[in-house]
Amino acid sequence: MEPTQTAGEAKSTARVARNGLWSLVANVLPSLAVTAASVVMARRLGPEQFGVYVLAVFLYSAASQVAVWGLPGTTTRFIAVARAKGRPDDEVAIANVVLRASLYGAGAVALVVAAFAGARQGPDAQAILLAAGVVLFLAPLMVLVSVLSGQERFRHIALWQLATGFGNPLLTVLAVLHGAGVIAVLTIDVAATAAGGLVLYLLVRRRMPLTARGRHDLPPGFWSFAARHAVLVVLGVVVFQRSEVFFLEWLTDSRQVAMYGIAFGLSQTVWRVAAPLLAAVGPALTRVLSEGPGPDTTSAVQRAVRFCLLLGFAGSAVGVVVAPAAIEVLYGQEYAAAVGPAQIMLALSWAVILGTTVSGVASALAEQAILLWTGASGAVVNVSLNLLLIPVYGAAGAALGNAVAQTFVALALLVWLHRRMPTLDGRSLFLTAIPALAAASVALPLTALPATAGVALTVVLSGGTFLATARLAGVLDQDILFLLRRGVHPLRRRAPVSRA
């Protein structure tokens, strides 16, 4: 007697699996192109100029987050709920209002960034001014992606990400190889962001009318949720690897900014592995949790947390081992000072995945108070450590301060979730750590090989060891399959039936 899926459950499982696959392809492949472009820029521009580019990228990324003030997360959540309740008018209202609000926010923040550029001189001022141009298009783009995500149109998002994720880096590489500098590269960023935003606008407009005028009635609680989420976004800009760059620029120099940028990029590689699954399951998990707590909901959350820890532990363990050889192969000895910051951030990158997972559960449960408290506490820890460590240790101090702050936030959220619904036990934690330790044990001796061969062989063999050990330990199959099967389905137990 074994549980089986109905036709509807199988269809839902297949849809989420496809969403996860599309997201995986759309995140991993373009990230490889972005990494390749950053390698070319770092080698051709040198640490000083590459540091200026890193500062501009972090600036327009952070400014765009502030410009949309919590609208992307709010939009995805409310559109997913509207779809679940069969309210297409609410979907149209949300899309129109948030797009208009994002345009206003982008314009206001871009003006502030431009004013900041006016207080600078030389290439830094020009780079910051171009960053303001990126903000004008990137903020509405983020909102449009959230609309498509709430509608679970992950194939469209993936195809768009593949096109822009390869097109922009390719243009950047060609420009740099022909002698272009930081200003030319940032000009390409502005043009590529504008073109990408236009494509997304047309994709959204195919399914719903987008009008520049008219009154739209939003679902109750939308603006209050967005206001609380906006505070979380600002705190996230401080805590989640944004503010360190500005402290580095203020307290050190562009060279240290470049070292931190490389370390940040490597640590994000671990995150990109887990992000597609979370993106695919997120809207569905919101619908399930909106039905109210229950034993199946608790079990789904437990398995989601364990699966993310499984990925996070493996990424941290293998990343710390591989980082020195990877930086030497990709960036050269000129960037050897990035090894220490990279290892620090990679060692605690599991906390980023854990914190994102638990905060997603809290957001789905509308428990924003705990997110505000942990975010504010983490921001205080982060800023304090930045002021204390960066003047002495530079990029390594920035990495340590940020890693400690994110670990603090993740553990605080985990304690809160465990009190609300039992989430982890010692046995589960032990089982999720075994594959990571096995993969790191395989990777360690391989680093003695010549650099290029050693890195490639390490990734292949340690990845295979991780998958094999996870399956033998019984933590990979049960967690991911349960998550995919139950994540999109109403809360109920399947009736056991015998297989023919």
N, C-alpha and C positions, 0 to 999 in steps of 0.2 A: 504494500500500500504506500504509494508515494504521491506527493502533491504535484499536480500538473497545472499548466496554464490554460485558461479559456482562450478562444480565438481573439477576443478583445484584449486580454492581457498580453498575448503574444504580439499583437499589433503594436501595443503601447511600448512593450519592451524593445521591439525592433526599431521603433521611432527614436527612442532615447539612445539606443546603441548607435544608430546612424548619426544622431546629433553629436554624440561624443566623438565618433570617428571624424566627422567633418571638422569639429573644433580642434581635434588633435592635429590633423593635417594642416589646418589653417594657422595654427599657432607655431608648430614645430618647424615646418618648412620655411616660412618667412623669417622666423627667428634665426635660422642658419644664414639666410641672405643678409640680415641685418648685422650679424656677427662678422660675416666676411667683409661687409662694407666698413665696419668699425675697425677691423684689422688693417685694411688698406689705408684708411684715414690716419690711424695712429702711426703707422710706419712712415707715411709720406709727409704728414704735417708736423710730426714731432710732439713731445709731451706738452709744450707750452701752448701751441695752437690747438692741439686736440683738447686740451683743458678748456679753452675758450668755447669750443663746440659743445663739450659736455655740459658746461654751465648754461649755455643757451637752450639745450634740449631739456635739461631739468627745469629750467625756468618756464618754458612754454608748457611743459607737462603739468607742473604744479599750478600755474596760472589758469590753465584750462579746467583743472579740477575745481578750483575755486569759482570760476566763471559759471559753471553749471550748478553749483551749490546744492548738490545732493539729488539733482533731478534724474540722472541715469538709473541709479538703484531704485528710486521711488517709481519711476516709469515702468521698469521691468516688473516690479512687484504688482502694481495696480493693473497693468495690462494683462498679466498672467491670471489674476483673479477675475478680471472682467471676461476674459475668454472662458474661464471655467464656469462662470455664471451665465454665459450666453448673452452678454451685453455689448454688442458691437458699437453702439453709440458712445459708450464710455471709452472704448479704445480710440475712436476718432477724436473725441474731445481731449483726451490726454495727449495724444500725439501732436495736435495743433497747438495746444497751450504750451507744452514744454519746448517745442521747437521755437516758438516766439520768445519765450522767456530766455532760452539759451542764447539767442541772437542779441538780446539786450544785455545779458550778462557778459557775453564775449566782447561786445563793444566797450563796456565800462572797464573791464579788466585790461583789455588791450591798451586803453588810454593810460591807465596807471603804469603798465609796463613801459610804454613809450616815454612817459615822463621820467621813469627811472633811467631809461637809456640817455635822456637828455642831460642827466647829471654825471654821465661817464664820458670818457674820451677814447679816441682811437678805435681799433677793431672791436673792443669790448662793446662800445656804444652801438656800432653798426650791427653787431650780432644780436644784441638785446632788442634793438628796434625790429629786426627781422623776426625775432621770437614773438613780438607782439602781433606781427602779421599772421603767424601760425595760429595764435590763440583765436583770432577772428574766425577761422574756419574749423579748428579742431574742436572747440566747445560744442557747436551744433552737430558736428559729426558724431561725437560721443553720445549725444541724446538720440540721434537717429539709429545708432547701433542698439541702444537699449530698447527702442521700439521694436526692432526686428527680433531681439532676444526675447522679449516678452511674448511675442507671437510665435516663438520657437522656429523661426525661419533661419536655422543655423546653416543650411546649405548656401543660402544667399550671402550670409555673413562670411562664410568660409571662402566662397569664390571671390568676393570683394577683397578679403584679406590676402588671398593668394596673389591677386593682380597688383594690389598696392604694395604688398610685402616684398614682391620681387621687382616691381617696376622702379620704385623709389631708390632702393639700394643699388640697382643696376645703373641708373642715371648718376648716382653719387659716385660710384666707382669710376665710371667713364670720365666724369668731370675731374676727379682728383688725379687720375692717371695722366690727364692732359694738363696738369699744372694748376688746377683750380684751388682756391683757398677756402677758408671757413665761410666767408661771405657768400661765395657762389654756392656752396653746399646748402647753406641755410635758405638761399633763394629757391633752390630746388625743393626743399622741404615745404616752403610756402605754396608753391605751385602744385605740388603733389597732394598736399592736404586739401586744397581747394577743389582739385579734380575729384578726389575721393569723396568729398562731401557732396558734390553734385550727383555722383553716381548713386550714393546712398539715398539722397533725396528722391531720385527717380524710382528707386526700388520701393521705398515706402509709399510713394504716391500711386504706384500701380494697384495697391490694395485698399487704400483709403484716401479720401480727399484731404488735401493740405491747403488751407486757405490762409491768406494773410490777415483777413479781418473776420469779424463775426464773434458772437458770444458763444462760449462752450461751457456747459455745466459739468464740472468734474465730480467724481465720486466723493462722498463724505470722507473727511479725514486726510485727503490728499495733501493739502498744503501744510497741515500740522506735521504729518509724517515727513514731508520734504524739508521743513524747517529744522526738525530734529536731525534729520540725515545730513543736512548742510553742515551742522556743527561737527558731525562725525567726519565729514570730508575734510574740513579744515584741520581737525586733529590728525587725520590720516596723512595729510600732506606733511605734517610735522614729524610724525612717528615713522611712517612707512617709507623710509629711504628717500626723502626729498630735502629736508632741511639741512642735512649734513653738507650738501654741496655749497650752500650759501654761507655756512659757517666756515667751511674750508676756504672759500674765496675771500672771506673777510679776514680770517685769522692766519692764513698761509699764502699759497700762490696757486697759479693755474696748473703747475706740475702735480701738486697733491690732488687737485680736482680730477686730473686725468687718471691718476692711480686709483682713485675711488670709483671713477666711472667704469673702469675695466673690472674691478672687483664686483661692482653692482651688476654689470652685465652677466658675469659668470654665475652669480647667485640667482639671477632671474631665470637661468636655464632650468634650474630645478623646479622653480615655480611653474614654468610653462608646461611641464609634464602633467602636473595635477590640475591646472586651470581648465583644460578642455572638459574633463569629467564634471567639475563643479559647474561650469557654464551650461552644460547640457542638462544636468539634473536640477539646477537651481530653480527655474520656474515651476517644474513639476513638484519639487519638494515644498515649495511655497503653497501650492494647492493642497497637498496632503496635510501639511501642518495647520492650514486654515480650517480644517475640519475638526480640530481639537485634539488634545493629547490622548494617547491610548497605547496599548502594549506594542502594536505594530509600528507606531510612530517612534516609540523609544528604541525599538530594535533597529529601525532604519537609521536613526541618528547615530546609534552606537557603531553600526557597521561603517557608516560614512566617516566617522572620526578615526576609526581603526585603519580604514583603507588609506586615508590621507596621511596618517602617521607612518604607515608602511612605505608609501612613496617618499615622504619627507626624510625618514631615517636613512633610507638607501641613498637618496640624493646627497645628504649631508656627508655620510661616511665615504662614499666614492669620490665626491667632489673635493673633499679635503686632501685626499691622496693624489688626485689627478691634477689639481690646480697648478703646482709648480711647473710640471712638464707642459701643461696646456698653455700657460702664459708664455713660456719660453718658445714654444713652437709657433704660436699665433702672433705674438707681439714683439718678441725678441728681448734681448738682455736689457735694452733701454728702459723696459717697463718691469724689471725684476722687483722693484719696490711694491708692485701691486700684489705680489704673492701673499704677503702677510694679511692685508685687508681681505683678500679673496677667501683665504682659509678661515678667517674669523667669521665672515658672513655665511660661508657655506656650512660651517660647523653647526650653526643655529638656524639654517634655512628651514628646518622642519617646523620651527615655531611660526614661520610665515604661513605655511600651509595649514597648520592647526588653527591658528588665529583666524584665518580667512574662513575656514569651515565652520567654526563655532560661531563667529560673528554672523555668518549667513543664516544659521539656525536661529540665533537671537533676533535677527531682522525679520525672518519669516514669522516668528512668534510675536512680533511687534514689541519686543523687550528692548527698546532703545535706551532705557535708563542705564542698564549695565554696560552698554556700548559707550555711552557718554562718560561714565565713570572710569572705565578702563582706558578709554582713549585719552581722557584728560590726565590721568595718572601716568600713562605711558609718555605723553608729551612732556610732562615735567621731568621725568627721568631722562628722556632723550636730550632735551635742551641742556639740562644740568651736566650730563656727561659730555656733551659736545663742548661746552665752555671749559670743562675741566681737562679733557683729554686731547682735544685737537691742537691746542697750542704746543703741547709737548710731543705728541706722537703723530700728528698730521693725519694722513688717510687711515692709518691703522687705528688711531683713536676714534675717528668718525665711525669706522666699521664696528668697533667694539661697543661704542655707545648705542648705536642703532640696534645691534644684535641683542644687547641686554634689554633694551626697552621693548623690543618686539617679543622677546621671550617672556618678559614680565606680563605683557598684555595677554599673550596666548595662555599662559598658565592661570592667570586670573579668570579668564573666560572659561577655561576648562573646569576650574573649581566651581564656578557658578553653575555650569551646565550639569556637572556631576551631582550637585545638590538638588537640582530640579528633576533630573532623571539620571539614574545610574549609567555612567558612560563608559568607564574603563575599570578594569581590574588588573591585578598583578599578572595573571596568566596571559591576558590579551596583550598587555604591554610587552611582555617577554617574547611572545610569538611574533609580534610586529618588528621587534629588534633583530631577530635571528637572521632573516634574509639580508638586512643591511650589513650586519657583521660579516656574513659569509661573502658578500660582494666586495666589501672592503679588504678582506683577507686575500681574495684573489687579485685585487687591483694593486696591492702594496708591492709585491715582488716584481710586477710588470713594469713599474716605473724605472727600474734599473736598465731597461732596454733603451736603445736609441730613441730619442724624443718622439719623432713622428710615428714610428712603428709602435712605440710603447703606448702612446695615447690612444691610437686606433684600436690596438689589441685589448687595451684595458676596458674601453667602452663596450666592446663586443662581449668579451668573456665575463666581465663583472655583471653586465646586464643579463646575460644568459644564466649566470649563477643566481642572481636575484630572483628571476622568474621561476627557476627550478626549485629553489629553496622555499620560496613563498608558496608554491603549489604543494610541496611535500609537507610543509607546516600547516597546510589547510587554511591559510589566511587570505589567499588571493581569490580563489574561486568563490568561496561562500560570501565574501564581502562584496565583490563587484557584481556578482550575479544577483544577490539579494537587493542591492541598491538599484540596479537597472530594472528588476522586475517589480519592485514595490514603489519605486520613486514616483511613478506617474499614475498609480492605480488607487482607487478609493480604498479607505481603510476597512478591510474585511479579511477574514481568513479564508483561504481556499479550502474547499471541501476535498478531502483525500479520496482519490479514485484510483482504481487499479489500472495499470497499463495493460493493454491487450497484448 
